[in-house]
Amino acid sequence: MKRSRILASVALLAVVALVAAFAFDAPEAGSNASSANAPSTNVPSTNVASAKAPSAEDAATPEVGETAPDFTLKDTDGQTYTLSDLRGQHVVLEWLNFGCPYVGKYYDGGKMQELQKTYTDRGVTWLSVVSSAPGKQGYHPPEKMNALNEKKGGNQTAILMDPKGKVGKRYGAKTTPHMYVIDPEGTLVYKGGIDDRPTTDVADLKGATNYVVNALEASMNGKEVKTKTARPYGCSVKYASK
């Protein structure tokens, strides 16, 4: 009888231990954790070699308040422009594609030419940058680009050719137009859309808030630029295919 009680106690203790062990290994109710022994269907790859190595084009695009990245490009007349050589004056970078209707709104309406003349007359260097790759919309050989610009009546300081898209990608230019304003110290004070009317309608030029004008006027008068960034709109920049 005594022996039977001992055996029953041992059996009960074994059952309790087994239940406790199972409870310890089970996940909590409502938990997203999977069982340690279950095969994972979403295991992140640890193969570092498969990741793309960063390149110069992958460098972070400049933020307002930072020094604008230096670059050297040739214009449509073969003259070389280096951004750092332009310290001491305001610089506007305008990403250009004459085949884009959003660009057409400003040129067909005469507004871009008006802005270019107004500010170049006041000492601003206005550089139109073409980052379209050869064979893609917006790219033309320098001679044809000059002819098109003359027909449009462009008044920019120069049209810079960036056929490999290196400068465009370094600045993060996404659309045409995409605008950047740089102060005499080389600091980026504005980047983004040209205005608050993301349309192709020339009639929308009237009454639009022009962010480039506001940035230039503030910076040229020693004031802080209130709207430092705005969402760019327009046609995508036609970069070379990778």
TORKOLRO-656647 format. One record per residue (C-alpha): residue number from 1; x, y, z. Coordinates in pm, whole numbers, padded with zeros to 5 digits, always signed. Layout:
<atom><n>NUM</n><u>X</u><v>Y</v><w>Z</w></atom>
...
This chain:
<atom><n>1</n><u>+00000</u><v>+00000</v><w>+00000</w></atom>
<atom><n>2</n><u>+00279</u><v>+00238</v><w>+00098</w></atom>
<atom><n>3</n><u>+00471</u><v>+00143</v><w>-00215</w></atom>
<atom><n>4</n><u>+00165</u><v>+00217</v><w>-00430</w></atom>
<atom><n>5</n><u>+00134</u><v>+00565</v><w>-00279</w></atom>
<atom><n>6</n><u>+00502</u><v>+00636</v><w>-00354</w></atom>
<atom><n>7</n><u>+00466</u><v>+00523</v><w>-00716</w></atom>
<atom><n>8</n><u>+00153</u><v>+00735</v><w>-00758</w></atom>
<atom><n>9</n><u>+00334</u><v>+01041</v><w>-00620</w></atom>
<atom><n>10</n><u>+00629</u><v>+00989</v><w>-00855</w></atom>
<atom><n>11</n><u>+00394</u><v>+00954</v><w>-01152</w></atom>
<atom><n>12</n><u>+00208</u><v>+01273</v><w>-01055</w></atom>
<atom><n>13</n><u>+00534</u><v>+01468</v><w>-01025</w></atom>
<atom><n>14</n><u>+00641</u><v>+01347</v><w>-01370</w></atom>
<atom><n>15</n><u>+00315</u><v>+01463</v><w>-01526</w></atom>
<atom><n>16</n><u>+00345</u><v>+01806</v><w>-01358</w></atom>
<atom><n>17</n><u>+00703</u><v>+01845</v><w>-01483</w></atom>
<atom><n>18</n><u>+00601</u><v>+01752</v><w>-01838</w></atom>
<atom><n>19</n><u>+00314</u><v>+02004</v><w>-01840</w></atom>
<atom><n>20</n><u>+00540</u><v>+02278</v><w>-01705</w></atom>
<atom><n>21</n><u>+00803</u><v>+02210</v><w>-01970</w></atom>
<atom><n>22</n><u>+00544</u><v>+02229</v><w>-02249</w></atom>
<atom><n>23</n><u>+00402</u><v>+02556</v><w>-02113</w></atom>
<atom><n>24</n><u>+00751</u><v>+02711</v><w>-02099</w></atom>
<atom><n>25</n><u>+00823</u><v>+02630</v><w>-02465</w></atom>
<atom><n>26</n><u>+00484</u><v>+02744</v><w>-02604</w></atom>
<atom><n>27</n><u>+00453</u><v>+03101</v><w>-02744</w></atom>
<atom><n>28</n><u>+00233</u><v>+03349</v><w>-02562</w></atom>
<atom><n>29</n><u>-00125</u><v>+03384</v><w>-02683</w></atom>
<atom><n>30</n><u>-00153</u><v>+03662</v><w>-02938</w></atom>
<atom><n>31</n><u>+00224</u><v>+03669</v><w>-02991</w></atom>
<atom><n>32</n><u>+00367</u><v>+03704</v><w>-03341</w></atom>
<atom><n>33</n><u>+00668</u><v>+03498</v><w>-03250</w></atom>
<atom><n>34</n><u>+00704</u><v>+03171</v><w>-03436</w></atom>
<atom><n>35</n><u>+00809</u><v>+02843</v><w>-03283</w></atom>
<atom><n>36</n><u>+01183</u><v>+02804</v><w>-03257</w></atom>
<atom><n>37</n><u>+01160</u><v>+02467</v><w>-03428</w></atom>
<atom><n>38</n><u>+00927</u><v>+02575</v><w>-03711</w></atom>
<atom><n>39</n><u>+01086</u><v>+02647</v><w>-04051</w></atom>
<atom><n>40</n><u>+01093</u><v>+03020</v><w>-04131</w></atom>
<atom><n>41</n><u>+00938</u><v>+03140</v><w>-04458</w></atom>
<atom><n>42</n><u>+01063</u><v>+03499</v><w>-04423</w></atom>
<atom><n>43</n><u>+01427</u><v>+03481</v><w>-04324</w></atom>
<atom><n>44</n><u>+01620</u><v>+03793</v><w>-04432</w></atom>
<atom><n>45</n><u>+01917</u><v>+03727</v><w>-04652</w></atom>
<atom><n>46</n><u>+02255</u><v>+03757</v><w>-04488</w></atom>
<atom><n>47</n><u>+02441</u><v>+03745</v><w>-04818</w></atom>
<atom><n>48</n><u>+02619</u><v>+04082</v><w>-04803</w></atom>
<atom><n>49</n><u>+02782</u><v>+04026</v><w>-05141</w></atom>
<atom><n>50</n><u>+02442</u><v>+04039</v><w>-05310</w></atom>
<atom><n>51</n><u>+02383</u><v>+04398</v><w>-05199</w></atom>
<atom><n>52</n><u>+02466</u><v>+04668</v><w>-05454</w></atom>
<atom><n>53</n><u>+02782</u><v>+04855</v><w>-05367</w></atom>
<atom><n>54</n><u>+02717</u><v>+05229</v><w>-05320</w></atom>
<atom><n>55</n><u>+02841</u><v>+05457</v><w>-05596</w></atom>
<atom><n>56</n><u>+02895</u><v>+05830</v><w>-05624</w></atom>
<atom><n>57</n><u>+02548</u><v>+05858</v><w>-05778</w></atom>
<atom><n>58</n><u>+02401</u><v>+05698</v><w>-05465</w></atom>
<atom><n>59</n><u>+02539</u><v>+05973</v><w>-05241</w></atom>
<atom><n>60</n><u>+02278</u><v>+06156</v><w>-05040</w></atom>
<atom><n>61</n><u>+02123</u><v>+06444</v><w>-05231</w></atom>
<atom><n>62</n><u>+02187</u><v>+06788</v><w>-05081</w></atom>
<atom><n>63</n><u>+01948</u><v>+06932</v><w>-04826</w></atom>
<atom><n>64</n><u>+01862</u><v>+07298</v><w>-04790</w></atom>
<atom><n>65</n><u>+02119</u><v>+07461</v><w>-04563</w></atom>
<atom><n>66</n><u>+02401</u><v>+07242</v><w>-04692</w></atom>
<atom><n>67</n><u>+02671</u><v>+07335</v><w>-04940</w></atom>
<atom><n>68</n><u>+02553</u><v>+07267</v><w>-05293</w></atom>
<atom><n>69</n><u>+02761</u><v>+06986</v><w>-05449</w></atom>
<atom><n>70</n><u>+03031</u><v>+07113</v><w>-05680</w></atom>
<atom><n>71</n><u>+03029</u><v>+07010</v><w>-06043</w></atom>
<atom><n>72</n><u>+03187</u><v>+07092</v><w>-06376</w></atom>
<atom><n>73</n><u>+02989</u><v>+07079</v><w>-06702</w></atom>
<atom><n>74</n><u>+03024</u><v>+07222</v><w>-07051</w></atom>
<atom><n>75</n><u>+02757</u><v>+07443</v><w>-07199</w></atom>
<atom><n>76</n><u>+02615</u><v>+07427</v><w>-07550</w></atom>
<atom><n>77</n><u>+02893</u><v>+07660</v><w>-07672</w></atom>
<atom><n>78</n><u>+03171</u><v>+07444</v><w>-07529</w></atom>
<atom><n>79</n><u>+03245</u><v>+07674</v><w>-07235</w></atom>
<atom><n>80</n><u>+03320</u><v>+07503</v><w>-06903</w></atom>
<atom><n>81</n><u>+03126</u><v>+07597</v><w>-06589</w></atom>
<atom><n>82</n><u>+03234</u><v>+07495</v><w>-06240</w></atom>
<atom><n>83</n><u>+02989</u><v>+07575</v><w>-05962</w></atom>
<atom><n>84</n><u>+03254</u><v>+07665</v><w>-05705</w></atom>
<atom><n>85</n><u>+03389</u><v>+07930</v><w>-05944</w></atom>
<atom><n>86</n><u>+03056</u><v>+08111</v><w>-05911</w></atom>
<atom><n>87</n><u>+03090</u><v>+08189</v><w>-05540</w></atom>
<atom><n>88</n><u>+02994</u><v>+08545</v><w>-05460</w></atom>
<atom><n>89</n><u>+02676</u><v>+08539</v><w>-05668</w></atom>
<atom><n>90</n><u>+02339</u><v>+08373</v><w>-05656</w></atom>
<atom><n>91</n><u>+02294</u><v>+08071</v><w>-05883</w></atom>
<atom><n>92</n><u>+01973</u><v>+07917</v><w>-06013</w></atom>
<atom><n>93</n><u>+01976</u><v>+07562</v><w>-06150</w></atom>
<atom><n>94</n><u>+01681</u><v>+07483</v><w>-06376</w></atom>
<atom><n>95</n><u>+01642</u><v>+07126</v><w>-06507</w></atom>
<atom><n>96</n><u>+01531</u><v>+07163</v><w>-06867</w></atom>
<atom><n>97</n><u>+01355</u><v>+06950</v><w>-07130</w></atom>
<atom><n>98</n><u>+01200</u><v>+07146</v><w>-07417</w></atom>
<atom><n>99</n><u>+00984</u><v>+06845</v><w>-07505</w></atom>
<atom><n>100</n><u>+00808</u><v>+06849</v><w>-07168</w></atom>
<atom><n>101</n><u>+00467</u><v>+07023</v><w>-07155</w></atom>
<atom><n>102</n><u>+00530</u><v>+07141</v><w>-06798</w></atom>
<atom><n>103</n><u>+00841</u><v>+07319</v><w>-06922</w></atom>
<atom><n>104</n><u>+00639</u><v>+07435</v><w>-07221</w></atom>
<atom><n>105</n><u>+00395</u><v>+07610</v><w>-06990</w></atom>
<atom><n>106</n><u>+00673</u><v>+07840</v><w>-06869</w></atom>
<atom><n>107</n><u>+00847</u><v>+07892</v><w>-07203</w></atom>
<atom><n>108</n><u>+00537</u><v>+07915</v><w>-07422</w></atom>
<atom><n>109</n><u>+00389</u><v>+08159</v><w>-07174</w></atom>
<atom><n>110</n><u>+00712</u><v>+08362</v><w>-07175</w></atom>
<atom><n>111</n><u>+00743</u><v>+08346</v><w>-06797</w></atom>
<atom><n>112</n><u>+01071</u><v>+08154</v><w>-06777</w></atom>
<atom><n>113</n><u>+01242</u><v>+08393</v><w>-07017</w></atom>
<atom><n>114</n><u>+01109</u><v>+08686</v><w>-06815</w></atom>
<atom><n>115</n><u>+01245</u><v>+08542</v><w>-06490</w></atom>
<atom><n>116</n><u>+01580</u><v>+08461</v><w>-06650</w></atom>
<atom><n>117</n><u>+01623</u><v>+08816</v><w>-06779</w></atom>
<atom><n>118</n><u>+01502</u><v>+08982</v><w>-06459</w></atom>
<atom><n>119</n><u>+01750</u><v>+08798</v><w>-06240</w></atom>
<atom><n>120</n><u>+02050</u><v>+08775</v><w>-06473</w></atom>
<atom><n>121</n><u>+02020</u><v>+09154</v><w>-06509</w></atom>
<atom><n>122</n><u>+02054</u><v>+09165</v><w>-06130</w></atom>
<atom><n>123</n><u>+02370</u><v>+08953</v><w>-06127</w></atom>
<atom><n>124</n><u>+02224</u><v>+08605</v><w>-06084</w></atom>
<atom><n>125</n><u>+02381</u><v>+08319</v><w>-06281</w></atom>
<atom><n>126</n><u>+02096</u><v>+08114</v><w>-06427</w></atom>
<atom><n>127</n><u>+02200</u><v>+07771</v><w>-06551</w></atom>
<atom><n>128</n><u>+01960</u><v>+07545</v><w>-06738</w></atom>
<atom><n>129</n><u>+02073</u><v>+07182</v><w>-06705</w></atom>
<atom><n>130</n><u>+01983</u><v>+06912</v><w>-06959</w></atom>
<atom><n>131</n><u>+02023</u><v>+06566</v><w>-06805</w></atom>
<atom><n>132</n><u>+01831</u><v>+06382</v><w>-07078</w></atom>
<atom><n>133</n><u>+02036</u><v>+06099</v><w>-07225</w></atom>
<atom><n>134</n><u>+02110</u><v>+06083</v><w>-07599</w></atom>
<atom><n>135</n><u>+01816</u><v>+05928</v><w>-07780</w></atom>
<atom><n>136</n><u>+01568</u><v>+06029</v><w>-07510</w></atom>
<atom><n>137</n><u>+01318</u><v>+06312</v><w>-07495</w></atom>
<atom><n>138</n><u>+01479</u><v>+06645</v><w>-07424</w></atom>
<atom><n>139</n><u>+01825</u><v>+06561</v><w>-07554</w></atom>
<atom><n>140</n><u>+01955</u><v>+06747</v><w>-07858</w></atom>
<atom><n>141</n><u>+02310</u><v>+06807</v><w>-07982</w></atom>
<atom><n>142</n><u>+02443</u><v>+07143</v><w>-07860</w></atom>
<atom><n>143</n><u>+02384</u><v>+07318</v><w>-08193</w></atom>
<atom><n>144</n><u>+02019</u><v>+07214</v><w>-08208</w></atom>
<atom><n>145</n><u>+01973</u><v>+07298</v><w>-07840</w></atom>
<atom><n>146</n><u>+02099</u><v>+07649</v><w>-07912</w></atom>
<atom><n>147</n><u>+01861</u><v>+07680</v><w>-08206</w></atom>
<atom><n>148</n><u>+01565</u><v>+07568</v><w>-07996</w></atom>
<atom><n>149</n><u>+01660</u><v>+07803</v><w>-07715</w></atom>
<atom><n>150</n><u>+01694</u><v>+08093</v><w>-07956</w></atom>
<atom><n>151</n><u>+01352</u><v>+08015</v><w>-08098</w></atom>
<atom><n>152</n><u>+01209</u><v>+08010</v><w>-07744</w></atom>
<atom><n>153</n><u>+01387</u><v>+08334</v><w>-07657</w></atom>
<atom><n>154</n><u>+01576</u><v>+08189</v><w>-07361</w></atom>
<atom><n>155</n><u>+01764</u><v>+08439</v><w>-07145</w></atom>
<atom><n>156</n><u>+01955</u><v>+08203</v><w>-06916</w></atom>
<atom><n>157</n><u>+02327</u><v>+08245</v><w>-06858</w></atom>
<atom><n>158</n><u>+02400</u><v>+07908</v><w>-07018</w></atom>
<atom><n>159</n><u>+02256</u><v>+07567</v><w>-07100</w></atom>
<atom><n>160</n><u>+02469</u><v>+07294</v><w>-06946</w></atom>
<atom><n>161</n><u>+02485</u><v>+06946</v><w>-07100</w></atom>
<atom><n>162</n><u>+02471</u><v>+06652</v><w>-06856</w></atom>
<atom><n>163</n><u>+02411</u><v>+06356</v><w>-07092</w></atom>
<atom><n>164</n><u>+02529</u><v>+06094</v><w>-06841</w></atom>
<atom><n>165</n><u>+02301</u><v>+06241</v><w>-06577</w></atom>
<atom><n>166</n><u>+02568</u><v>+06250</v><w>-06308</w></atom>
<atom><n>167</n><u>+02495</u><v>+06603</v><w>-06192</w></atom>
<atom><n>168</n><u>+02120</u><v>+06552</v><w>-06211</w></atom>
<atom><n>169</n><u>+02138</u><v>+06238</v><w>-05999</w></atom>
<atom><n>170</n><u>+02379</u><v>+06400</v><w>-05754</w></atom>
<atom><n>171</n><u>+02126</u><v>+06678</v><w>-05696</w></atom>
<atom><n>172</n><u>+01831</u><v>+06440</v><w>-05697</w></atom>
<atom><n>173</n><u>+01665</u><v>+06617</v><w>-05989</w></atom>
<atom><n>174</n><u>+01344</u><v>+06427</v><w>-06059</w></atom>
<atom><n>175</n><u>+01139</u><v>+06646</v><w>-06290</w></atom>
<atom><n>176</n><u>+01156</u><v>+06911</v><w>-06556</w></atom>
<atom><n>177</n><u>+01146</u><v>+07173</v><w>-06436</w></atom>
<atom><n>178</n><u>+01317</u><v>+07105</v><w>-06100</w></atom>
<atom><n>179</n><u>+01461</u><v>+07418</v><w>-05944</w></atom>
<atom><n>180</n><u>+01750</u><v>+07491</v><w>-05707</w></atom>
<atom><n>181</n><u>+01860</u><v>+07827</v><w>-05564</w></atom>
<atom><n>182</n><u>+02213</u><v>+07867</v><w>-05428</w></atom>
<atom><n>183</n><u>+02333</u><v>+08170</v><w>-05234</w></atom>
<atom><n>184</n><u>+02669</u><v>+08351</v><w>-05278</w></atom>
<atom><n>185</n><u>+02828</u><v>+08134</v><w>-05006</w></atom>
<atom><n>186</n><u>+02744</u><v>+07823</v><w>-05205</w></atom>
<atom><n>187</n><u>+02462</u><v>+07717</v><w>-04972</w></atom>
<atom><n>188</n><u>+02146</u><v>+07563</v><w>-05109</w></atom>
<atom><n>189</n><u>+01857</u><v>+07783</v><w>-04996</w></atom>
<atom><n>190</n><u>+01572</u><v>+07634</v><w>-05202</w></atom>
<atom><n>191</n><u>+01496</u><v>+07316</v><w>-05394</w></atom>
<atom><n>192</n><u>+01176</u><v>+07184</v><w>-05546</w></atom>
<atom><n>193</n><u>+00893</u><v>+07285</v><w>-05775</w></atom>
<atom><n>194</n><u>+00892</u><v>+07619</v><w>-05949</w></atom>
<atom><n>195</n><u>+00548</u><v>+07713</v><w>-05820</w></atom>
<atom><n>196</n><u>+00230</u><v>+07590</v><w>-05652</w></atom>
<atom><n>197</n><u>+00035</u><v>+07516</v><w>-05973</w></atom>
<atom><n>198</n><u>+00131</u><v>+07166</v><w>-06095</w></atom>
<atom><n>199</n><u>-00038</u><v>+07193</v><w>-06435</w></atom>
<atom><n>200</n><u>+00055</u><v>+07243</v><w>-06800</w></atom>
<atom><n>201</n><u>-00192</u><v>+07529</v><w>-06845</w></atom>
<atom><n>202</n><u>-00032</u><v>+07863</v><w>-06931</w></atom>
<atom><n>203</n><u>-00331</u><v>+08039</v><w>-06774</w></atom>
<atom><n>204</n><u>-00223</u><v>+07901</v><w>-06435</w></atom>
<atom><n>205</n><u>+00090</u><v>+08115</v><w>-06439</w></atom>
<atom><n>206</n><u>-00125</u><v>+08408</v><w>-06336</w></atom>
<atom><n>207</n><u>-00168</u><v>+08414</v><w>-05961</w></atom>
<atom><n>208</n><u>+00075</u><v>+08128</v><w>-05898</w></atom>
<atom><n>209</n><u>+00312</u><v>+08148</v><w>-05602</w></atom>
<atom><n>210</n><u>+00659</u><v>+08127</v><w>-05756</w></atom>
<atom><n>211</n><u>+00891</u><v>+07968</v><w>-05503</w></atom>
<atom><n>212</n><u>+01206</u><v>+08055</v><w>-05698</w></atom>
<atom><n>213</n><u>+01117</u><v>+08424</v><w>-05707</w></atom>
<atom><n>214</n><u>+01039</u><v>+08423</v><w>-05336</w></atom>
<atom><n>215</n><u>+01365</u><v>+08245</v><w>-05252</w></atom>
<atom><n>216</n><u>+01574</u><v>+08480</v><w>-05464</w></atom>
<atom><n>217</n><u>+01409</u><v>+08794</v><w>-05331</w></atom>
<atom><n>218</n><u>+01451</u><v>+08684</v><w>-04970</w></atom>
<atom><n>219</n><u>+01811</u><v>+08570</v><w>-05009</w></atom>
<atom><n>220</n><u>+01917</u><v>+08871</v><w>-05216</w></atom>
<atom><n>221</n><u>+01777</u><v>+09100</v><w>-04947</w></atom>
<atom><n>222</n><u>+01947</u><v>+08919</v><w>-04661</w></atom>
<atom><n>223</n><u>+01629</u><v>+08757</v><w>-04532</w></atom>
<atom><n>224</n><u>+01551</u><v>+08397</v><w>-04451</w></atom>
<atom><n>225</n><u>+01379</u><v>+08198</v><w>-04723</w></atom>
<atom><n>226</n><u>+01040</u><v>+08098</v><w>-04583</w></atom>
<atom><n>227</n><u>+00951</u><v>+07818</v><w>-04822</w></atom>
<atom><n>228</n><u>+01272</u><v>+07618</v><w>-04848</w></atom>
<atom><n>229</n><u>+01135</u><v>+07311</v><w>-05025</w></atom>
<atom><n>230</n><u>+00830</u><v>+07224</v><w>-05231</w></atom>
<atom><n>231</n><u>+00728</u><v>+06912</v><w>-05414</w></atom>
<atom><n>232</n><u>+00867</u><v>+06919</v><w>-05769</w></atom>
<atom><n>233</n><u>+00631</u><v>+06853</v><w>-06055</w></atom>
<atom><n>234</n><u>+00671</u><v>+06795</v><w>-06427</w></atom>
<atom><n>235</n><u>+00800</u><v>+06527</v><w>-06661</w></atom>
<atom><n>236</n><u>+01048</u><v>+06278</v><w>-06520</w></atom>
<atom><n>237</n><u>+01410</u><v>+06350</v><w>-06605</w></atom>
<atom><n>238</n><u>+01501</u><v>+06119</v><w>-06893</w></atom>
<atom><n>239</n><u>+01819</u><v>+05971</v><w>-06750</w></atom>
<atom><n>240</n><u>+02027</u><v>+05710</v><w>-06929</w></atom>
<atom><n>241</n><u>+01907</u><v>+05354</v><w>-06871</w></atom>
<atom><n>242</n><u>+02130</u><v>+05154</v><w>-06640</w></atom>
